[in-house]
């Protein structure tokens, strides 16, 4: 399937009116505080964040300040009668753009794109200097105000130059594609589409809009040709008979919509967008339905944060994270706590993962802090980011939910009136999707703000017992039988290098977060959640460890270790394989606690995750007991297995239809 990304697309046919030129290479970077005549300047390629730059790693931990990026852009002499735009997919968090030393714009918000016209400042036939001053300093008028994650500074997403005819499909509608494909009525029999194209026209020539829907093989399925009567937009309606539906992981079928702007019957601009036809709903008693069929939405919260790069993700990093989520068997992702890069949305469109995308309206949760304080500038910025998120991602079929906030408190200014305004804004911008939120409060005032709601619950980690997850869910369902609610976060910290031979709950704020407890935590919580299909979504917190400067527990200061994969993505923790056994359709045979190689007790319990009917255990080449049967959640255990002094070879074997598979590890018992 094709991946549609403005930041990576280069249309090599300027005669069609538009070129998109990748500007990621050839930037120079230095810190704004360095006002020496010859500051320390380094060459960088975008995406980039100074918080992960090796050149500054000896001096930096997590700096929130201002950096300056500069680049020379050669402008073609053929641009005399063209329009030129700079497109930034994301600069964290406030970016001020100058061209040839002249101010162009300032954009607030680091996780949504912005686009600005620079035609009047570009000098054709010459080198033009672009300077971008980027600050990730904390500000009371820029989201996020706080949060359990790092706000890495820099131009951390791609940058492009867009060159168009003087008349074009506008890139200035909140940096969207300018194309809005609304699915009015979709079924197996037909799909009715309303397509709006936003325009920027300089005169009232004989303009037409030609729109074609192409199938995956490039065949035109349906088309429409309309005369433009409004210089700002053109509306069209199309119907597709017997459509192939976008059906999640089972069959994520994508059409393509090609929109062409024509003047005097000549194509002067064109845009392509993905189209995945689907319909969905959430019910209070049965959960999520895609195309009329129940779909258990389960998966992970996901941060754009990885070792050595921070939030400066490249396509390779996005593909790695999505591959891990799919390997575990996720059907959905919650994109926390901000809109993610376009490449990820494209990947989820083509692979079939259902998405919850949210704005960075993040409260302090259980930490100190005032939470929401009524601030007109902040509210304006939240509205801006919400509009940008929706318009820039309007056509992605993978998105089913727009998230309005995460863990806001109610102990300062009341946020509820403003949250209701945000919901009304979503309903105006995009009535085809559902609004949601992630709360940690049991407060009736929050229950009806969004179409559906979800809770962050950590029973068995931050207090409470595992059984409380089910007890709590049953109570909420009983008290509010018409409310659609899910679990937006549940999880426990773990280090793959910390172990214990006696399972016991660790201190969440301590340094000792054994891997075994995380695995046990998820086993118990998933049992409770899986038995309750009315919980419309279940999101593990989280896919991978991520940087958080407020954290002082676990192996590493400044790290949230609740991920099921390590920060460098090289190691899957035990709990990852538990979900792979329960969520995916792949065979699993995995010995847990395998990294606990140094043993002191003469006997031990051995546990494995297995999708086979029976499993045999061998210790030092000898069969231990009869073949064991995994339980309904693919957990198989052997109690009080004796170990010998020195090296012990642990092997499990299983097989079906004559194919034998095995897993093994070595444990050493002290002499």
N, C-alpha and C positions, 0 to 999 in steps of 0.2 A: 504494500500500500504506500502511496506517496505521502511524504510529510510536508505540510504546507507551513512554511515559516518565512515571514517577511525578512527576518534577519539573515537567513541563509540562502534565500532565492536570488538568483541573478538572471533576469530576463535579457537575453543577448540579442533581442530584436528591437533596437530603438525606433525602427520604422513603425512599430506598433504603439509607440508613444511613451513607453515607460521603461526605465532602467532602474534596477535596484542593485546598488554597488556595495559590497561588503567593505566596511572600514575598520575591521578589527585589528589589522596589523599596522605597525609603524608609529605607535604612540610613544611619547616621552612623559615621564611622571616624576614629580617631586612634591614634597610637602609644602603647604602654603606658609608655614611658620619660618621656613628657610629663606630669608630675604637677602642672603649673601649674593654678591655679584655672580658667583659661580656656585650655585647650589648643587647638592648631590642629585643628579638626574639619572634616571635609569630608563632603558628601553623596555616597553611592555607590549604585550599582545592582549587584546580584550577577548573574553571577559577577564577582569582583574580586580583584586581587592588588596589593599596594602596590608591588611591583617593576615594575609597568607603569603606575602612576598618573601622569598628566600633572601633577597638582598637586604631586607630590613629585619629579618627574624631575630637577630641578636639584640636588637634594640626594642622590639615590639612584643607586646603580649596581646593587648586588645585596645587599640587606640581609637578614640572617637574624636576626630578632628577634621581638618580639611586637606585634601590633596588636589593637585592641579595636573590635568592631562592636556597635552598639546599635540597637534598633528598638522602636517602640511597636506593639503588636498589639491592636486592639479585639476583645473577646470578646463574642459574642452571648449574650443572656440565655437563649437556647434551648439553650445548652450545659450547663445544670444537670445534665442526665441523660446527658451525653455523655462520651466519652473524647477527650483531646486529646494529639496527638503532634507533636513537632518532628522533621522529616526533613531531614538534611543530606547532599547527594550527595557532598560532599568539602570538607574544610577542611584546609589544609596548614600544619603537619603534625600538630600537637597542638592540639586544641580543647577548651576548658573552657566549658561552657554554664551560665548563670545565668538564672533567671526571677524577676522581681520581687525581685532581690538575693539569691536563694537558690540555692545550688549544686544543679545537676542531674546533670551527668556530665562526665567527661573522656574524650575519644576520641583514641587514638594511631593515626596513619596518615592521610596526606592524600589518598589516591587511591581509597579505598573509602568507601561511605556509612555513616552511622550514624543510628539513630532512637531517640528517648527519649520516654517518656511524661511529660507535664507537667500532667496533669489536676488533681492535688492542689495545684498552685501557681497555676493560672489562675483569675482572678476574673471570672466571667461578668458581662457588662454594663459592664465597665470596660476602660480601656487597661492593657495588661500590658507590662512592659518585658522584652525579651530582650537579654541581653548575652553576646557570644561573644568570649572571649580566645583568639587564635590565634597560635601560635608556629611558625616554620619554622627555629628554631635547631637546629643539629646536636646529636643526642643518641645515646648508645651503646645505647639501648633502643628506637630507632625507625628503621624502614627508610624510605628507603635510608640506609646509613651513608656512602656515597660514590657517586661516579659522574660520568661525563662529560656531565652535564646539570645545569640549575639547578632547585633545589627552591623554586619561587616561593611566597611566603607569602600567606595570605589565605583567605577563603571563596571559593574559585575555582570552585565549582560551585553549582548552584541549591539553594535551600532551600524547603521546603514545610511547611505546617501540615496535619495530617491529623486530621479530626474523625470519630469513629465512634460507633456504638451502644456500650453497655456490654459487649455481646457482639460479637466481631468476628473476622475473619480477621486474625491477628496481624501487625503491622508490626515486631515486636520480635525476630523470628528473624534476627538479624544484618542487619537493615535490608533483608531480602529482601521479595519480594512476598507471601511466605507460601504460594505455590503452587509445587509441584515436579512438572514433567511429565517422566516418564522414558520414553524410547522403548526398550522391551524388544526387540521384534522388528519390523523394518521391511523391507518388500519392495514390489515393484510390485503384489503381490496383496493385502497387508493390512499394517496397522500396529497393534501392540499397545501400549497406553499404560497406565502406572500413574501415577495423579495423587494426590499427597498434599497436603492442605490443612492448614496449621498454624493452630490456633485459640486464642483467648483468651476463655474463657467463664466467667461468674460464677456460673452455677448449672446444674442438670441439667434444664432445660426440654426440650420436645420440639423439638430442633434437627435440621435436615436440611441436607444439602449437595446442591445441584443443579448439575451440571456439563454444559455444552453445548460441543460443538465446532462452530464455524461456518466455512463456506468463505469465500472472498474476497468473495462477493456477499452475505454475511450469512445464508445459508441454514443451518439446523441440520442437521448431518450425522449426529451421534450424540449421545446424552445419557444421563445417569445421575442417579438420585435416591436418596440413601442417608440413612438415619437415623444421627445421630451417637451413637456409643456411648462415645467417648473424648473428654473435654473438651479435650484438647490437640491432637488431629489427627483427620483422616478420610481413609481410603484408598479409592480407587476404581480400577476397571479398565475400559478402553474399547477397542474394536477398530474401526478404520476400514477398510472394504473398498475395494479398488482406489483407494488414496490417490494424490493428485497429489504427487509428491516435490519437495522443495526441492533444486534442481539447480544451485546456484551461479549464476554470471552467466547461464547459459543459460536458466534458469527458476526464479527464487527465490520459489517459491510459498509463501504464508503462509496458514495457517488461524488462527483465533482461538479461544482457550479462555476461556469465561466461567464463573466459579465464583461461585455465590450461596449465602450463608449465610441460612437461613430459620428463623424461630421462629414456631411456630403458623401455618405456611404463609404467613408474610409475609416478604418479602425485607428483611433488616436490614443486609446488607453484600454487596458484590460486587467482584470483581477480574477484569480481563481480561489475558491473557498471549498472546504470539505462539507459534505452533507451526509449525515447519518440519520436515517429516518427511524424514529422510535416513539413510543408513548409509554408513560410510566405513572405510577401512583403509589402512595403509602397509605395503608389502613391501620387503624388503631389496634386491631385484633390479630392481623395476619402479616403485617410488615410491608416490604417493598415488592412491587410487581413491575416487571419490564415486559412490555408487549403482551400484557395479559397473563403472564406466568410469574409465579413467585420466584424471587431471586434473593438468596441470603446474602446481604451485603456485609462482608467482613474483610478486614484488611488492616492498614496501618496509618497512623499519622506520619507525615513525612516532612523533614526539613531539607532545604537546599544547603547542605553543610557537609563537607567531607575533608579529611585530613589533607593538608597541603594546598588546598584551594579555597577553603571557606565556602562562600556562596558563589564564587566565580565558576559556575558550572559550564562545561562544554557538552556537546552531544554524547560523548563517551560516558560522562558521569550520569547523565539522565538515563541512558540505556542501561547502565549498571544497576541503578536503583530500581528501575522498572523490571529488569530481569530478576532481581532478588524478590521483589514483591510477587511476581508471577510464579517463581519457583516455589514460594511458600503457599501458593494457592489463593492469594487475595483476589477478591472480586471487585474491590473498591479501595479508594484511597481518600484520606482527608488531607488536603494540601494545607499544611499548617506553617505559620499562622499569617499567611499572606498569599497573594496570587503568585504562582510559580512561572517559570519561563515558558515561552511558547512551545519550545521543543517538547516539553513534557506533556502539554495538552495534546499535541499532535501524536505523540507516542500512545497516549491513552485512547485517543480516537481510533487508532489503527490496531491496537491490541484488545480493546474492549473493556478496559477498567472503568468503572463508574466513579465519578469524581464529586467531591464536595470542595468547592473553592471559596475562600473567605478573605475578607479584608483584615488588615492588621490592627483591628480595634481590640487590643489585648489588655486585660486587667491584670492587677498584681496577684490575683488568685489568693492563695493562703499566705502570701508574704505581706510585709508592711507596705504601706502606700495608700494613697487616697483614692485610687481607682479613677472613676470618671469625675471630672470637675467641669462644670458647664463653662464652655469657652467657645465663643463664636467662631474664632479662627480655626480651632480644632474641628468643630462641627462642619465647617465649610470644607476642610481638607478631607474629612471622612466621606462627605457626599461626593467630592471629586474622585477619590480613590474607588468608591463603590461604582460610580458611573464608568470610570476607566476599566475596572475589572470586567464589568458586564459587556460593555461595547467591544472591548478588545477580544473577548472570548465568546461572543454571542453565538457563533456558528459551530462551536465544538460539541458534537453529540455526546461526548463522554461526560460533560457537566450536567448534573441533574439538580444540584443544590447550591444555592448562594448562601454563604455563612456571614452573619452580621457581627458576631463578637465571640470572644473567648474569655470566660472567667472574670466578668465584670463584678465588682462589689456594689453593694447598695448602702454603704455606710457614709457616703458623702452626698454630693448633688445627685438627685434622682436621674438615672440615665434613661428610664423607661419612656418618657415622652419623646426623647430624641430617637430611641430605638424604633418606636412606632413610625417616626418620620422616615427612617431608613427603610423599613419594610414597605411603606407606601411608595418610596422611590423605586424599589425593586419591582413592585407590581406595575408601576408605570413603564419602567425600562424593559422588563421581560416577564410578562405574566405567564409564560409557558413553563417556568421552573419554580421549584419550591424554595422558600427561605428557611434557614435553620440557624442554630446557635449552639455553642458549647458552654454550659454553665456548670458551676460546682455548688450552687445554692439550692436548697429546697425552699423555694419561695413562689407562691402562687402568682405573684405579679409577673413572673417571667414566662409562665406556662402558655400564654396565648399571644405573645408578641410575634413569634414566627410560625410558619405553617406547621413545621415539625420542630422538635427540640431534642437535644441530647445532653447527657451528663458526663462529666469527668469523674470517675469513681475508682478509688484505689483500695478497695477492701482487701486486707491481707498485707498491705504495704504501709500506708499511712494510717495505722490503726485498723480496728475491725477484724472480722473473720471472713474467710472465703464464702461461707454460706450466706453472708449478708448481701452479696450481690443478688442472689436469687430472691431472698426475702424482701430486699428493698424494691426490686423490679416488680414483684407481685403486689406489693403495697401500693406503689405508684399506679400500676395498672388498675387496681381495685378502686382507688380514690378518684382517678381520672380516666374512666374507661373510653372516653372519646379522644384522648390525647395520644398522638403518635410520638413516641419517645425512643431514643437510642442511647448507646454508650459511645461517647466521642473519645474517651481516653480510659484505659486501664493498663497498668503495667508495674514493673518492679525493676530496680537497678540490679546490675550484675556485672561482675568481672570474670572473664574466662580464665583468669589467673588466680582467682581466690576460691578456696575449696574447704569443705568440712566433711568429716566422716559421720557426723551426727547432725541431722537436719534440724535447724532451729531458725526462727525468724531473726534477721539481723536488724540493726538500727539503721533506718533510712538515712540518717544524718551522719552515720559513722563511715569509716574507711573500708570496713569489711563487708563487701556485697558478694557473697558466694554465688557462683553460677547455678548451683543446685536449687537454691531457694527461688530464683526467678523461674526456673523450669516448673517447679512444684506449684508456684503461684499461678502460672498460666494454665496448667493442667486443671486446677481447681476452679478457676474463674471461667474457663471456657465451658466446663461441664454445666455450670449454672446458666450461662448465657445461651448455649446451644439448645437448651431445653425450653427456651422462651422465644419462639419465632415472632411474637408481637414486638420484640425489641428490634426496631427497623434497621439498625446498623450497629456493628460492633467493631470498634477501631482500637487495635493494640497501640499503646504508646511505648515504643515507636519502632519504625523499621530499623534505624541505625543510631548509634550514639552520636551526639552533636555537642558543639561548643556552647557553654553557658557560663558566663563569667561569675555569676552569683553562686555557683555550685562549689562546695568545699567538702564533698563526700566522695566515696568510692576511690578507685585507684588514682584518679587525676583531678587535681583542682581545676575548676573551670570546665567541667565536662558533665553532661547529663548522660548517665550510663544505662538508661532504660531500654536502649536499642536491643534488638535481637541479632544485630550485626554490628561488628566493631566499627569505629570511626573511619578506619582505612578501608573498610569493605572487604577485608581479606579473611575474616573469620566469622562463621555463623555460630552463635551460641546455641546451647542445647535446646532452649525453648523454640528456636527457629524450626528445628526438626519435628517438634511436637505439632506445630501448625502445619507443616508440610505433610505430615502423616494424616492430619484431620481435614485439611482444606483441599489439597491437591489431588489429582488422580494419578500421581506418580508413585511407584513403589518406594517404600522407605524401610530401611533396616539400620538402626543407629543405636549404639551404646551411649547412654548418658554418663555424665560425670567422668568422661574419658580422660580429661586433662588433670584429674586428681590422681597424679601418678605416684605420689609418696603416701603409703599407707602405714598405719601403726597398729591396727586391730587385726586379730587373727581371722575374724569373719566379717563379711560385709554383705549388704544388700546390693544387688545388681539390677539395674533398670534399663529398659530399652524401649524405643518407639519402633513399631513394626506394623506394616500393612498386610502381613502374611497370616495365614490361619494358625500356624504353629511355628514356634521358634525353638531351636536347640541351643543350649549353652554348653560350652567347653571351657574348662579351666585347666591349663597346662596339659592340653591334649585329651583330657578325660571328660566324658559326657556327664553333666550334672543333672540328675533327676530325669523325669519324663519330659517330652516336648511340652512347652508352656504355650498357653493360648492368650493372646493380647485381649484386653477388655474392649468395650465398645468405643473407647477413645484411643485405641491402638497403643496402650501402655501395657508392657509385660514386665513382670518382676520375679526375681528369685531371692528368697530371704535367707539370711545367715549362711552365705556361701563361704566355705573355708578357703583361706589363702595360705600359701607356703612362704617361708622366709625367702627374701630375694625377689627375683623377677617372676611375675605371674603373667602368663599369656591368656588373655580373655578373648574368646571367640564366640560369636553367635552365628548360626546358620539357619537359613530358611529356603524354601523353594516351592515352585509351582510349575506344573507341566514339564517336569524334568529339568528345569533350570535352577541350579543351586546358586544362592548368593550368600555373602558373609560380610561381617564387620568385625574388627578386632582392635585391641589396644593392649598396652602393657602397663601393669601396676607393680610397684616395688614395695614389699613389706619390709620394714626395718628388721635387721638381723637381731 
